[in-house]
Amino acid sequence: MIRELIAAAILASIAAGYYALAVSIEASALADEIGPTGLPIVYAIALGTLAIALAAHAVVVGFLRGAAHSAPAGNAGTDRQTLVRAAGMLVIGALYLACVSLLGYIVSLAAVILAVALYQGEPFGRRIMAIAAGGALSFWVFFVLLLGVEMPSGFWPIVWGGEWIR
């Protein structure tokens, strides 16, 4: 229960910081009714809501289980495994951030989807490759074509001699 409450507090502080940064974004003359702060504020509110839900869940489950009971003796190994798995996911995310400017949004996102699926134990094959490619393309269509968000193109415009992928 304590770990979940600490995680909820950290998540809530990240949400608060993200909200503070989001509202400080200046609107340009080209801004629409929603403005440049609309989506970041929604993300901050969603993150804050998740923090509240996590805290409420921890409190309710803690009281239902009886917070005074300790964890079973054989639980230490699974806690370590959970921490290692979470660290692996963090490394995948960090590698995405390091590579997205060079490789571009679509290629980097497909690589992340593939890496996460393989890391979670999915077998490598045509199916998982299609899911990674389709997922990356879907996100690109949604963010770039529908929402008009500029995404890193990587080195591909140099290769193709144009800039058709934003």
C-alpha positions as CSV (number, residue, x, y, z in Angstrom):
1,M,0.0,0.0,0.0
2,I,2.8,2.4,0.9
3,R,4.6,1.9,-2.5
4,E,1.4,2.6,-4.4
5,L,0.8,5.8,-2.4
6,I,4.4,6.9,-3.0
7,A,4.0,6.1,-6.7
8,A,0.7,8.1,-6.8
9,A,2.3,11.0,-5.1
10,I,5.2,11.0,-7.6
11,L,2.7,10.7,-10.5
12,A,0.6,13.6,-9.1
13,S,3.7,15.8,-8.8
14,I,4.7,15.0,-12.4
15,A,1.1,15.8,-13.4
16,A,1.3,19.1,-11.5
17,G,4.6,20.0,-13.1
18,Y,3.4,19.1,-16.6
19,Y,0.3,21.2,-16.0
20,A,2.4,24.1,-14.9
21,L,4.6,23.8,-18.0
22,A,1.5,23.4,-20.3
23,V,-0.2,26.5,-19.1
24,S,3.0,28.5,-19.6
25,I,3.0,27.8,-23.4
26,E,2.4,31.0,-25.2
27,A,-0.3,31.1,-27.9
28,S,0.7,32.4,-31.3
29,A,-1.4,34.4,-33.7
30,L,-2.2,31.2,-35.6
31,A,-3.6,29.4,-32.6
32,D,-7.1,27.9,-32.9
33,E,-9.8,27.9,-30.2
34,I,-8.1,25.2,-28.2
35,G,-4.7,26.7,-28.5
36,P,-1.3,25.1,-28.1
37,T,-2.0,24.3,-24.4
38,G,-5.2,22.2,-25.0
39,L,-3.7,18.8,-25.5
40,P,-0.9,19.1,-22.9
41,I,-3.5,20.2,-20.3
42,V,-5.7,17.2,-21.1
43,Y,-2.6,15.0,-20.7
44,A,-1.8,16.6,-17.3
45,I,-5.4,16.2,-16.1
46,A,-5.4,12.5,-17.3
47,L,-2.1,11.9,-15.5
48,G,-3.5,13.6,-12.3
49,T,-6.6,11.5,-12.6
50,L,-4.5,8.3,-12.8
51,A,-2.6,9.4,-9.7
52,I,-5.8,9.9,-7.8
53,A,-7.2,6.5,-9.0
54,L,-3.9,4.8,-8.0
55,A,-4.0,6.3,-4.6
56,A,-7.7,5.4,-4.1
57,H,-7.1,1.9,-5.3
58,A,-4.1,1.5,-2.9
59,V,-6.2,2.8,0.1
60,V,-9.2,0.6,-0.7
61,V,-7.2,-2.6,-1.3
62,G,-5.0,-1.9,1.7
63,F,-8.0,-1.6,4.0
64,L,-9.7,-4.6,2.5
65,R,-6.6,-6.8,2.9
66,G,-5.7,-5.4,6.2
67,A,-2.6,-3.2,5.9
68,A,-1.1,-4.8,9.0
69,H,-0.4,-8.1,7.2
70,S,3.1,-8.4,5.7
71,A,3.9,-9.8,2.3
72,P,4.5,-13.5,2.0
73,A,8.2,-14.6,2.4
74,G,8.6,-15.8,-1.2
75,N,7.5,-12.4,-2.6
76,A,11.0,-10.8,-2.7
77,G,12.0,-12.4,-5.9
78,T,8.9,-11.2,-7.8
79,D,9.5,-7.6,-6.5
80,R,13.0,-7.7,-7.9
81,Q,11.7,-9.1,-11.2
82,T,9.1,-6.4,-11.4
83,L,11.7,-3.7,-10.8
84,V,14.0,-5.2,-13.5
85,R,11.1,-5.4,-16.0
86,A,10.2,-1.8,-15.3
87,A,13.8,-0.7,-15.8
88,G,13.9,-2.5,-19.1
89,M,10.8,-0.6,-20.3
90,L,12.5,2.6,-19.2
91,V,15.6,1.7,-21.2
92,I,13.4,1.1,-24.3
93,G,11.8,4.5,-23.8
94,A,15.1,6.2,-23.4
95,L,16.4,4.5,-26.5
96,Y,13.4,5.8,-28.4
97,L,14.0,9.3,-27.3
98,A,17.7,9.0,-28.3
99,C,16.9,7.7,-31.7
100,V,13.7,9.5,-32.8
101,S,15.5,12.6,-34.2
102,L,17.9,10.5,-36.3
103,L,15.6,7.7,-37.5
104,G,12.4,9.6,-37.6
105,Y,9.0,9.1,-35.9
106,I,7.6,6.2,-37.9
107,V,10.7,4.1,-37.9
108,S,11.5,4.8,-34.2
109,L,7.9,4.1,-33.1
110,A,7.8,0.8,-35.1
111,A,11.0,-0.2,-33.4
112,V,9.6,0.7,-29.9
113,I,6.4,-1.3,-30.5
114,L,8.4,-4.2,-31.7
115,A,10.9,-4.0,-28.8
116,V,8.2,-3.8,-26.2
117,A,6.3,-6.7,-27.7
118,L,9.5,-8.8,-27.8
119,Y,10.4,-7.7,-24.3
120,Q,7.0,-8.8,-23.0
121,G,7.5,-12.3,-24.5
122,E,5.8,-12.2,-27.9
123,P,7.4,-14.4,-30.4
124,F,9.2,-12.7,-33.3
125,G,7.5,-13.2,-36.7
126,R,5.5,-11.6,-39.5
127,R,2.6,-11.0,-37.2
128,I,4.5,-8.9,-34.7
129,M,6.3,-7.0,-37.5
130,A,2.9,-6.2,-39.1
131,I,1.6,-5.0,-35.8
132,A,4.6,-2.8,-35.2
133,A,4.5,-1.3,-38.7
134,G,0.7,-0.8,-38.6
135,G,0.8,0.7,-35.2
136,A,3.5,3.2,-36.1
137,L,1.7,4.1,-39.3
138,S,-1.6,4.5,-37.4
139,F,0.0,6.9,-34.9
140,W,1.7,8.8,-37.7
141,V,-1.6,9.2,-39.6
142,F,-3.4,10.3,-36.4
143,F,-0.8,12.8,-35.2
144,V,0.6,14.1,-38.5
145,L,-2.2,14.0,-41.0
146,L,-5.3,14.4,-38.7
147,L,-3.9,16.6,-35.9
148,G,-1.1,18.4,-37.9
149,V,1.5,17.7,-35.3
150,E,5.1,18.0,-36.7
151,M,7.1,14.8,-36.0
152,P,10.8,14.3,-36.5
153,S,11.5,13.1,-40.0
154,G,15.0,11.8,-39.3
155,F,17.5,11.5,-42.1
156,W,14.9,10.2,-44.6
157,P,14.4,13.6,-46.4
158,I,18.1,13.5,-47.3
159,V,17.7,10.0,-48.6
160,W,14.6,10.6,-50.6
161,G,15.4,14.2,-51.6
162,G,12.2,15.6,-50.3
163,E,10.3,16.1,-47.1
164,W,7.0,14.2,-47.6
165,I,7.2,12.7,-44.1
166,R,7.0,15.3,-41.4
